[in-house]
């Protein structure tokens, strides 16, 4: 998977281009687009060094591909291009070892995308202090990471019932009353003696119970409880 241009532009924006070696907020000698000796590639850097813009561009391209190659095997599920670009930017900034041990990666591999986005934002300190620049960078990376994410829409609420006849409780009670009455009629025609009496009593109990439930529901409806 190629690194999207949006991720490259993001790294350039937040690293900034410096053609003379300087000390970053963590007191690390840096040059170009955030290049340091920790990168493990290129010519190395020391205070007093100067680069051309072409060299800075070349080292950035080499560095981003290096970090992309290092993090690809860490994923248990394939990120889309924007997610991958955000991960490359994060790894370029914090280093592959830190990314490999991160909660963000663990949550990603567990299928928790929103939890991963939350954990990405935790990398906002240098020298033990929260830096506004890192906060903004993490926000930009999370925005890129979530670019293709669509928040699930909540289910539409049920349409309000306009009459008590639409109540499912009332409807079920009516069916139960009809069934009980039908059973009583069937008992009169099909059974004899004690069996007929037992069936009639049972059917009567069903009808009375359903009628009571219907009455209570209608009462609640009249009180405004839908």
Order of alpha helices (4+ residues) and beta strands (2+ residues): alpha-beta-beta-alpha-alpha-alpha-alpha-alpha-beta-beta-alpha-alpha-alpha
